[in-house]
């Protein structure tokens, strides 16, 4: 275990968080808010800790998978802890556990909240709360590698530990250029969305915060009513951009370099759009009797489908009152998630399709034992290592889901509430159904349940294994033996 390299990278992350914390300080100055002092204090603390951790450069720059997983998991926990302390210091969220829950929910782009009155927050707190979505959406290490690449040629291990999907590759030979391409696309799309929202006569501050939630597919609302009171135009803009940010960013890269055949070849994209279209149509048919006109039926159905499948979590209506059929569709979309390589969470469409193809392959092998068949995806043969990793992921995912539901059941809420609470946190969605629906929040749960859901949010965002590697005794066993010697 290269502890010196892990320490050095953690120092980089702390310094970047310190730089990010300067933005809510600026917002506090603009709106003349005294609560901005808490963000200034934490900015200084993060910069100082980052400087101390980077004081001595590591001699060994070798960075393997284990170090990558440990570093990414530890970084997200540390960022969330220090990112939540300003809420405690300024009194907006006095409880450390609640502040940690809210900040982890922000960085992991979950959007689940313990707050019942978000409009009571200071502007600087509202800004930081939503800005964590934008930071976590693309991933802090993608940003670090784009701005300040690490030496040693092992940076792909950091990117793989943080990026969503069954397999992660490079768009171009160098990791730094790949990271820069991804962030340029991310920034340009973010700016375009802000422009569209402002065309709809939305103030710049509100436009920025809604963009942070949509781009990062996070979903922290800035009004107690969510997105229900916005104009149809604004709701359509949010719904469309949520859907766009749920697409694999590699598709946008191929479109930019005019390799249209490569972009169209993405099988996951076709299934993703099919899921959205089919789900929207089914919900429209199911709820059309509850509205007088067809347009609001389509708008709310499309908005909620786009919000749930991309794991954003914004709500334009209280879907708790929808028929059971429509609610079940939304629950299924919670597990589907968006495309790999996007800012969305969930299991990912690519994993679902590959799992179904694997089942089909096994069925055909039973019917025709002598026939040799291979699973193909995007026109390429899927390597056995990817399928093995996918199966292990699904087993780990299922156990975490079951045990989490079991633990939070100690709070004695109904099964639907508990099930969708864990489904929404593990899949980084935000709202669930029942007491944690669009008009509810997670503040009613005990500290133990909140800690379980914090773990689930981190595990879901980091694709489970980095956080498991961090807490596994096997990771540190060799280190202890070497120290004894």
DOKETI-257283 format. One record per residue (C-alpha): z, x, y; residue number from 0; residue in three letters. Coordinates in nm, 3 decimals. Layout:
PT      up    east   north   i  aa
PT       Z       X       Y NUM ala
...
//
This chain:
PT      up    east   north   i  aa
PT   0.000   0.000   0.000   0 unk
PT  -0.111   0.154   0.330   1 unk
PT   0.184   0.036   0.542   2 unk
PT   0.094   0.252   0.841   3 unk
PT  -0.249   0.089   0.865   4 unk
PT  -0.094  -0.257   0.831   5 unk
PT   0.150  -0.171   1.111   6 unk
PT  -0.134  -0.048   1.332   7 unk
PT  -0.343  -0.362   1.281   8 unk
PT  -0.042  -0.586   1.347   9 unk
PT   0.002  -0.399   1.673  10 unk
PT  -0.357  -0.480   1.768  11 unk
PT  -0.299  -0.847   1.693  12 unk
PT   0.019  -0.855   1.903  13 unk
PT  -0.163  -0.701   2.197  14 unk
PT  -0.442  -0.955   2.171  15 unk
PT  -0.190  -1.238   2.160  16 unk
PT  -0.027  -1.093   2.470  17 unk
PT  -0.366  -1.099   2.642  18 unk
PT  -0.425  -1.460   2.532  19 unk
PT  -0.082  -1.561   2.669  20 unk
PT  -0.193  -1.457   3.016  21 unk
PT  -0.417  -1.766   3.036  22 unk
PT  -0.136  -2.028   3.035  23 unk
PT   0.032  -1.810   3.300  24 unk
PT  -0.277  -1.857   3.519  25 unk
PT  -0.270  -2.233   3.451  26 unk
PT   0.097  -2.244   3.553  27 unk
PT   0.012  -2.067   3.881  28 unk
PT  -0.272  -2.311   3.953  29 unk
PT  -0.050  -2.616   3.896  30 unk
PT   0.262  -2.450   4.044  31 unk
PT   0.470  -2.491   3.727  32 unk
PT   0.791  -2.298   3.675  33 unk
PT   0.764  -2.334   3.299  34 unk
PT   0.488  -2.074   3.306  35 unk
PT   0.762  -1.807   3.322  36 unk
PT   0.824  -1.854   2.949  37 unk
PT   0.461  -1.762   2.874  38 unk
PT   0.484  -1.459   3.104  39 unk
PT   0.798  -1.337   2.923  40 unk
PT   0.632  -1.371   2.582  41 unk
PT   0.317  -1.203   2.713  42 unk
PT   0.524  -0.896   2.809  43 unk
PT   0.713  -0.903   2.476  44 unk
PT   0.391  -0.921   2.274  45 unk
PT   0.222  -0.645   2.471  46 unk
PT   0.529  -0.422   2.439  47 unk
PT   0.565  -0.480   2.064  48 unk
PT   0.194  -0.425   2.017  49 unk
PT   0.214  -0.097   2.209  50 unk
PT   0.510   0.022   1.998  51 unk
PT   0.343  -0.070   1.669  52 unk
PT   0.029   0.121   1.773  53 unk
PT   0.219   0.421   1.912  54 unk
PT   0.148   0.636   1.611  55 unk
PT  -0.203   0.617   1.467  56 unk
PT  -0.223   0.608   1.085  57 unk
PT  -0.355   0.918   0.910  58 unk
PT  -0.500   0.717   0.621  59 unk
PT  -0.753   0.451   0.726  60 unk
PT  -0.830   0.324   0.375  61 unk
PT  -0.793  -0.053   0.370  62 unk
PT  -0.840  -0.242   0.044  63 unk
PT  -0.821  -0.609  -0.055  64 unk
PT  -0.442  -0.613  -0.097  65 unk
PT  -0.383  -0.462   0.247  66 unk
PT  -0.637  -0.702   0.397  67 unk
PT  -0.464  -1.007   0.250  68 unk
PT  -0.116  -0.891   0.349  69 unk
PT  -0.223  -0.799   0.702  70 unk
PT  -0.404  -1.128   0.770  71 unk
PT  -0.122  -1.344   0.631  72 unk
PT   0.149  -1.149   0.816  73 unk
PT  -0.053  -1.157   1.138  74 unk
PT  -0.092  -1.535   1.135  75 unk
PT   0.282  -1.582   1.074  76 unk
PT   0.379  -1.338   1.351  77 unk
PT   0.128  -1.488   1.596  78 unk
PT   0.256  -1.837   1.525  79 unk
PT   0.621  -1.734   1.567  80 unk
PT   0.574  -1.558   1.900  81 unk
PT   0.322  -1.819   2.012  82 unk
PT   0.580  -2.093   1.956  83 unk
PT   0.869  -1.925   2.140  84 unk
PT   0.744  -2.019   2.492  85 unk
PT   0.784  -2.388   2.397  86 unk
PT   1.147  -2.318   2.302  87 unk
PT   1.218  -2.113   2.616  88 unk
PT   1.076  -2.370   2.859  89 unk
PT   1.235  -2.666   2.679  90 unk
PT   0.915  -2.852   2.592  91 unk
PT   0.999  -2.815   2.219  92 unk
PT   1.365  -2.704   2.193  93 unk
PT   1.375  -2.668   1.811  94 unk
PT   1.244  -2.338   1.669  95 unk
PT   1.123  -2.511   1.350  96 unk
PT   0.942  -2.779   1.552  97 unk
PT   0.788  -2.518   1.783  98 unk
PT   0.675  -2.314   1.481  99 unk
PT   0.528  -2.628   1.322 100 unk
PT   0.336  -2.715   1.638 101 unk
PT   0.205  -2.360   1.690 102 unk
PT   0.108  -2.306   1.326 103 unk
PT  -0.067  -2.642   1.344 104 unk
PT  -0.252  -2.510   1.649 105 unk
PT  -0.357  -2.169   1.515 106 unk
PT  -0.456  -2.309   1.175 107 unk
PT  -0.658  -2.580   1.356 108 unk
PT  -0.465  -2.852   1.174 109 unk
PT  -0.367  -3.073   1.466 110 unk
PT  -0.062  -3.231   1.302 111 unk
PT   0.207  -3.277   1.565 112 unk
PT   0.579  -3.345   1.588 113 unk
PT   0.544  -3.467   1.949 114 unk
PT   0.562  -3.836   2.033 115 unk
PT   0.480  -3.791   2.403 116 unk
PT   0.224  -3.514   2.462 117 unk
PT   0.167  -3.628   2.820 118 unk
PT   0.523  -3.516   2.904 119 unk
PT   0.430  -3.151   2.843 120 unk
PT   0.365  -2.915   3.130 121 unk
PT  -0.001  -2.831   3.197 122 unk
PT   0.051  -2.470   3.090 123 unk
PT   0.208  -2.585   2.762 124 unk
PT  -0.075  -2.833   2.703 125 unk
PT  -0.328  -2.558   2.767 126 unk
PT  -0.165  -2.307   2.528 127 unk
PT  -0.116  -2.576   2.263 128 unk
PT  -0.489  -2.658   2.263 129 unk
PT  -0.606  -2.300   2.321 130 unk
PT  -0.445  -2.195   1.992 131 unk
PT  -0.710  -2.416   1.824 132 unk
PT  -0.992  -2.220   1.985 133 unk
PT  -0.834  -1.886   1.888 134 unk
PT  -0.773  -1.992   1.529 135 unk
PT  -1.104  -2.173   1.486 136 unk
PT  -1.325  -1.870   1.446 137 unk
PT  -1.033  -1.649   1.346 138 unk
PT  -0.837  -1.387   1.535 139 unk
PT  -0.962  -1.102   1.315 140 unk
PT  -1.325  -1.195   1.375 141 unk
PT  -1.240  -1.157   1.745 142 unk
PT  -1.050  -0.830   1.690 143 unk
PT  -1.335  -0.681   1.487 144 unk
PT  -1.589  -0.791   1.750 145 unk
PT  -1.401  -0.645   2.047 146 unk
PT  -1.219  -0.349   1.891 147 unk
PT  -1.354  -0.263   1.544 148 unk
PT  -1.135  -0.070   1.308 149 unk
PT  -1.246   0.254   1.152 150 unk
PT  -1.271   0.333   0.783 151 unk
PT  -1.547   0.098   0.672 152 unk
PT  -1.306  -0.145   0.500 153 unk
PT  -1.311  -0.416   0.768 154 unk
PT  -1.484  -0.664   0.537 155 unk
PT  -1.149  -0.708   0.356 156 unk
PT  -0.994  -0.844   0.677 157 unk
PT  -1.287  -1.075   0.740 158 unk
PT  -1.289  -1.204   0.382 159 unk
PT  -0.916  -1.271   0.391 160 unk
PT  -0.951  -1.485   0.703 161 unk
PT  -1.294  -1.650   0.676 162 unk
PT  -1.326  -1.987   0.498 163 unk
PT  -1.545  -2.034   0.192 164 unk
PT  -1.587  -1.923  -0.170 165 unk
PT  -1.769  -1.605  -0.068 166 unk
PT  -1.805  -1.414   0.258 167 unk
PT  -2.090  -1.184   0.352 168 unk
PT  -2.236  -1.005   0.651 169 unk
PT  -2.518  -1.140   0.869 170 unk
PT  -2.614  -0.784   0.961 171 unk
PT  -2.516  -0.450   0.799 172 unk
PT  -2.227  -0.379   1.038 173 unk
PT  -1.915  -0.596   1.049 174 unk
PT  -1.876  -0.552   1.425 175 unk
PT  -2.224  -0.690   1.493 176 unk
PT  -2.161  -0.980   1.254 177 unk
PT  -1.836  -1.062   1.436 178 unk
PT  -2.004  -1.039   1.777 179 unk
PT  -2.290  -1.269   1.666 180 unk
PT  -2.044  -1.529   1.537 181 unk
PT  -1.836  -1.523   1.855 182 unk
PT  -2.140  -1.540   2.082 183 unk
PT  -2.259  -1.853   1.900 184 unk
PT  -1.905  -1.994   1.917 185 unk
PT  -1.872  -1.929   2.292 186 unk
PT  -2.218  -2.064   2.381 187 unk
PT  -2.158  -2.385   2.185 188 unk
PT  -1.817  -2.421   2.351 189 unk
PT  -1.965  -2.385   2.700 190 unk
PT  -2.238  -2.639   2.622 191 unk
PT  -1.978  -2.891   2.506 192 unk
PT  -1.773  -2.848   2.823 193 unk
PT  -2.089  -2.907   3.028 194 unk
PT  -2.166  -3.230   2.839 195 unk
PT  -1.810  -3.356   2.886 196 unk
PT  -1.819  -3.282   3.258 197 unk
PT  -2.149  -3.470   3.285 198 unk
PT  -1.946  -3.767   3.159 199 unk
PT  -1.723  -3.725   3.468 200 unk
PT  -1.433  -3.568   3.279 201 unk
PT  -1.217  -3.318   3.476 202 unk
PT  -1.261  -2.950   3.392 203 unk
PT  -0.906  -2.913   3.256 204 unk
PT  -0.943  -3.209   3.019 205 unk
PT  -1.294  -3.094   2.919 206 unk
PT  -1.165  -2.748   2.828 207 unk
PT  -0.877  -2.882   2.619 208 unk
PT  -1.096  -3.132   2.433 209 unk
PT  -1.349  -2.855   2.371 210 unk
PT  -1.076  -2.627   2.231 211 unk
PT  -0.982  -2.898   1.981 212 unk
PT  -1.341  -2.984   1.886 213 unk
PT  -1.473  -2.627   1.864 214 unk
PT  -1.176  -2.510   1.659 215 unk
PT  -1.186  -2.840   1.465 216 unk
PT  -0.816  -2.870   1.546 217 unk
PT  -0.765  -3.204   1.714 218 unk
PT  -0.460  -3.175   1.939 219 unk
PT  -0.499  -3.469   2.177 220 unk
PT  -0.392  -3.448   2.540 221 unk
PT  -0.322  -3.821   2.571 222 unk
PT  -0.075  -4.031   2.373 223 unk
PT  -0.366  -4.264   2.290 224 unk
PT  -0.574  -3.984   2.138 225 unk
PT  -0.944  -4.033   2.214 226 unk
PT  -0.925  -4.415   2.213 227 unk
PT  -0.936  -4.458   2.591 228 unk
PT  -1.233  -4.231   2.654 229 unk
PT  -1.574  -4.375   2.737 230 unk
PT  -1.829  -4.430   2.457 231 unk
PT  -2.033  -4.139   2.600 232 unk
PT  -1.738  -3.897   2.572 233 unk
PT  -1.657  -4.021   2.222 234 unk
PT  -2.017  -3.961   2.111 235 unk
PT  -2.014  -3.610   2.263 236 unk
PT  -1.689  -3.524   2.081 237 unk
PT  -1.812  -3.672   1.750 238 unk
PT  -2.145  -3.487   1.762 239 unk
PT  -1.990  -3.152   1.850 240 unk
PT  -1.721  -3.189   1.584 241 unk
PT  -2.004  -3.233   1.333 242 unk
PT  -2.193  -2.932   1.475 243 unk
PT  -1.889  -2.704   1.458 244 unk
PT  -1.845  -2.805   1.093 245 unk
PT  -2.179  -2.645   1.002 246 unk
PT  -2.197  -2.292   0.861 247 unk
PT  -2.255  -2.060   1.159 248 unk
PT  -2.507  -1.862   0.953 249 unk
PT  -2.742  -2.159   0.996 250 unk
PT  -2.728  -2.120   1.374 251 unk
PT  -2.791  -1.747   1.342 252 unk
PT  -3.109  -1.805   1.137 253 unk
PT  -3.222  -2.068   1.387 254 unk
PT  -3.171  -1.819   1.673 255 unk
PT  -3.380  -1.550   1.505 256 unk
PT  -3.640  -1.816   1.413 257 unk
PT  -3.597  -1.788   1.038 258 unk
PT  -3.622  -2.164   0.996 259 unk
PT  -3.686  -2.147   0.622 260 unk
PT  -3.360  -1.957   0.571 261 unk
PT  -3.172  -2.220   0.776 262 unk
PT  -3.323  -2.515   0.590 263 unk
PT  -3.253  -2.344   0.257 264 unk
PT  -2.877  -2.396   0.298 265 unk
PT  -2.806  -2.652   0.029 266 unk
PT  -2.453  -2.707   0.157 267 unk
PT  -2.589  -2.828   0.493 268 unk
PT  -2.796  -3.101   0.329 269 unk
PT  -2.498  -3.229   0.128 270 unk
PT  -2.271  -3.207   0.434 271 unk
PT  -2.505  -3.424   0.641 272 unk
PT  -2.552  -3.659   0.343 273 unk
PT  -2.173  -3.702   0.310 274 unk
PT  -2.147  -3.787   0.681 275 unk
PT  -2.438  -4.033   0.676 276 unk
PT  -2.329  -4.207   0.353 277 unk
PT  -1.962  -4.230   0.455 278 unk
PT  -2.050  -4.366   0.799 279 unk
PT  -2.284  -4.627   0.651 280 unk
PT  -2.028  -4.742   0.392 281 unk
PT  -1.752  -4.774   0.651 282 unk
PT  -1.983  -4.963   0.891 283 unk
PT  -2.064  -5.212   0.615 284 unk
PT  -1.694  -5.243   0.527 285 unk
PT  -1.553  -5.295   0.881 286 unk
PT  -1.842  -5.467   1.063 287 unk
PT  -1.657  -5.803   1.059 288 unk
PT  -1.373  -5.659   1.271 289 unk
PT  -1.599  -5.606   1.576 290 unk
PT  -1.821  -5.840   1.776 291 unk
PT  -2.104  -5.587   1.825 292 unk
PT  -2.262  -5.326   1.597 293 unk
PT  -2.248  -5.031   1.841 294 unk
PT  -1.866  -4.989   1.850 295 unk
PT  -1.856  -5.028   1.470 296 unk
PT  -2.101  -4.741   1.427 297 unk
PT  -1.935  -4.530   1.699 298 unk
PT  -1.583  -4.552   1.555 299 unk
PT  -1.706  -4.506   1.197 300 unk
PT  -1.914  -4.200   1.289 301 unk
PT  -1.634  -4.058   1.507 302 unk
PT  -1.371  -4.085   1.233 303 unk
PT  -1.600  -3.956   0.958 304 unk
PT  -1.701  -3.661   1.174 305 unk
PT  -1.337  -3.599   1.269 306 unk
PT  -1.198  -3.614   0.914 307 unk
PT  -1.472  -3.426   0.725 308 unk
PT  -1.458  -3.142   0.977 309 unk
PT  -1.076  -3.157   0.957 310 unk
PT  -1.054  -3.195   1.335 311 unk
PT  -0.826  -3.498   1.336 312 unk
PT  -0.915  -3.667   1.664 313 unk
PT  -0.896  -4.046   1.648 314 unk
PT  -1.086  -4.304   1.851 315 unk
PT  -0.915  -4.596   1.677 316 unk
PT  -0.614  -4.661   1.455 317 unk
PT  -0.781  -4.655   1.113 318 unk
PT  -0.450  -4.755   0.952 319 unk
PT  -0.572  -5.112   1.006 320 unk
PT  -0.907  -5.057   0.833 321 unk
PT  -0.970  -5.205   0.487 322 unk
PT  -0.849  -5.001   0.190 323 unk
PT  -1.205  -4.904   0.092 324 unk
PT  -1.265  -4.734   0.427 325 unk
PT  -0.928  -4.558   0.417 326 unk
PT  -1.000  -4.423   0.069 327 unk
PT  -1.332  -4.282   0.196 328 unk
PT  -1.143  -4.100   0.471 329 unk
PT  -0.891  -3.964   0.217 330 unk
PT  -1.177  -3.832   0.002 331 unk
PT  -1.330  -3.667   0.310 332 unk
PT  -0.994  -3.497   0.374 333 unk
PT  -1.041  -3.302   0.052 334 unk
PT  -1.412  -3.239   0.101 335 unk
PT  -1.382  -3.059   0.431 336 unk
PT  -1.669  -2.902   0.624 337 unk
PT  -1.909  -2.620   0.537 338 unk
PT  -1.802  -2.269   0.441 339 unk
PT  -1.843  -2.028   0.731 340 unk
PT  -1.760  -2.298   0.987 341 unk
PT  -1.441  -2.360   1.184 342 unk
PT  -1.354  -2.655   0.956 343 unk
PT  -1.093  -2.663   0.679 344 unk
PT  -1.064  -2.846   0.348 345 unk
PT  -1.187  -2.741   0.004 346 unk
PT  -1.540  -2.701   0.151 347 unk
PT  -1.860  -2.882   0.056 348 unk
PT  -1.998  -2.568  -0.111 349 unk
PT  -1.705  -2.549  -0.355 350 unk
PT  -1.740  -2.917  -0.446 351 unk
PT  -2.113  -2.883  -0.513 352 unk
PT  -2.069  -2.566  -0.717 353 unk
PT  -1.790  -2.724  -0.920 354 unk
PT  -2.010  -3.027  -0.996 355 unk
PT  -2.297  -2.796  -1.094 356 unk
PT  -2.061  -2.602  -1.320 357 unk
PT  -1.956  -2.927  -1.491 358 unk
PT  -2.323  -3.020  -1.534 359 unk
PT  -2.395  -2.676  -1.682 360 unk
PT  -2.112  -2.715  -1.934 361 unk
PT  -2.229  -3.063  -2.036 362 unk
PT  -2.581  -2.936  -2.091 363 unk
PT  -2.453  -2.641  -2.294 364 unk
PT  -2.273  -2.884  -2.527 365 unk
PT  -2.589  -3.092  -2.568 366 unk
PT  -2.816  -2.785  -2.606 367 unk
PT  -2.600  -2.492  -2.726 368 unk
PT  -2.885  -2.240  -2.748 369 unk
PT  -3.006  -2.297  -2.395 370 unk
PT  -2.895  -2.036  -2.141 371 unk
PT  -2.827  -2.196  -1.802 372 unk
PT  -2.691  -2.054  -1.479 373 unk
PT  -2.542  -2.221  -1.174 374 unk
PT  -2.766  -2.189  -0.869 375 unk
PT  -2.672  -2.251  -0.508 376 unk
PT  -2.894  -2.204  -0.202 377 unk
PT  -3.169  -2.094  -0.440 378 unk
PT  -2.964  -1.805  -0.580 379 unk
PT  -2.769  -1.759  -0.902 380 unk
PT  -2.396  -1.789  -0.842 381 unk
PT  -2.215  -1.487  -0.983 382 unk
PT  -1.953  -1.544  -1.250 383 unk
PT  -1.692  -1.376  -1.026 384 unk
PT  -1.746  -1.644  -0.759 385 unk
PT  -1.710  -1.928  -1.012 386 unk
PT  -1.398  -1.767  -1.159 387 unk
PT  -1.244  -1.727  -0.814 388 unk
PT  -1.335  -2.086  -0.730 389 unk
PT  -1.166  -2.219  -1.043 390 unk
PT  -0.852  -2.014  -0.978 391 unk
PT  -0.851  -2.137  -0.617 392 unk
PT  -0.868  -2.498  -0.731 393 unk
PT  -0.580  -2.451  -0.979 394 unk
PT  -0.360  -2.286  -0.712 395 unk
PT  -0.460  -2.557  -0.462 396 unk
PT  -0.361  -2.835  -0.706 397 unk
PT  -0.020  -2.683  -0.783 398 unk
PT   0.061  -2.633  -0.413 399 unk
PT  -0.043  -2.992  -0.341 400 unk
PT   0.176  -3.135  -0.620 401 unk
PT   0.488  -2.926  -0.549 402 unk
PT   0.464  -2.988  -0.174 403 unk
PT   0.449  -3.365  -0.225 404 unk
PT   0.748  -3.337  -0.462 405 unk
PT   0.960  -3.144  -0.210 406 unk
PT   0.891  -3.363   0.094 407 unk
PT   0.961  -3.671  -0.119 408 unk
PT   1.329  -3.580  -0.073 409 unk
PT   1.296  -3.738   0.274 410 unk
PT   1.233  -4.069   0.096 411 unk
PT   0.921  -4.185   0.281 412 unk
PT   0.654  -4.388   0.099 413 unk
PT   0.408  -4.214  -0.133 414 unk
PT   0.096  -4.278   0.080 415 unk
PT   0.264  -4.122   0.383 416 unk
PT   0.382  -3.818   0.185 417 unk
PT   0.054  -3.773  -0.002 418 unk
PT  -0.163  -3.786   0.310 419 unk
PT   0.088  -3.575   0.507 420 unk
PT   0.044  -3.291   0.257 421 unk
PT  -0.330  -3.355   0.221 422 unk
PT  -0.371  -3.336   0.599 423 unk
PT  -0.164  -3.018   0.640 424 unk
PT  -0.303  -2.834   0.335 425 unk
PT  -0.659  -2.927   0.438 426 unk
PT  -0.588  -2.859   0.808 427 unk
PT  -0.683  -3.211   0.918 428 unk
PT  -0.407  -3.349   1.142 429 unk
PT  -0.338  -3.718   1.098 430 unk
PT  -0.278  -3.884   0.766 431 unk
PT  -0.233  -4.249   0.677 432 unk
PT   0.081  -4.461   0.696 433 unk
PT   0.365  -4.325   0.909 434 unk
PT   0.166  -4.008   0.986 435 unk
PT  -0.146  -4.203   1.090 436 unk
PT  -0.331  -4.172   1.422 437 unk
PT  -0.048  -4.338   1.619 438 unk
PT   0.234  -4.160   1.433 439 unk
PT   0.354  -3.799   1.409 440 unk
PT   0.540  -3.560   1.178 441 unk
PT   0.862  -3.542   1.381 442 unk
PT   1.046  -3.775   1.140 443 unk
PT   1.044  -3.517   0.857 444 unk
PT   1.338  -3.285   0.788 445 unk
PT   1.326  -2.913   0.869 446 unk
PT   1.276  -2.835   0.500 447 unk
PT   0.970  -3.061   0.481 448 unk
PT   0.834  -2.912   0.803 449 unk
PT   0.871  -2.559   0.662 450 unk
PT   0.684  -2.670   0.347 451 unk
PT   0.405  -2.811   0.563 452 unk
PT   0.397  -2.493   0.774 453 unk
PT   0.338  -2.300   0.451 454 unk
PT   0.067  -2.549   0.351 455 unk
PT  -0.111  -2.520   0.687 456 unk
PT  -0.117  -2.141   0.663 457 unk
PT  -0.223  -2.149   0.296 458 unk
PT  -0.499  -2.399   0.370 459 unk
PT  -0.638  -2.205   0.666 460 unk
PT  -0.629  -1.870   0.486 461 unk
PT  -0.777  -2.007   0.163 462 unk
PT  -0.441  -1.984  -0.021 463 unk
PT  -0.454  -1.633  -0.170 464 unk
PT  -0.364  -1.417   0.135 465 unk
PT  -0.039  -1.609   0.184 466 unk
PT   0.035  -1.600  -0.192 467 unk
PT  -0.030  -1.225  -0.205 468 unk
PT   0.208  -1.174   0.090 469 unk
PT   0.499  -1.354  -0.079 470 unk
PT   0.425  -1.233  -0.432 471 unk
PT   0.682  -0.984  -0.571 472 unk
PT   0.397  -0.807  -0.754 473 unk
PT   0.252  -0.701  -0.418 474 unk
PT   0.565  -0.505  -0.329 475 unk
PT   0.678  -0.395  -0.677 476 unk
PT   0.478  -0.070  -0.677 477 unk
PT   0.606   0.011  -0.329 478 unk
PT   0.969  -0.017  -0.441 479 unk
PT   0.909   0.205  -0.744 480 unk
PT   0.750   0.477  -0.529 481 unk
PT   1.045   0.470  -0.290 482 unk
PT   1.290   0.516  -0.578 483 unk
PT   1.097   0.819  -0.701 484 unk
//
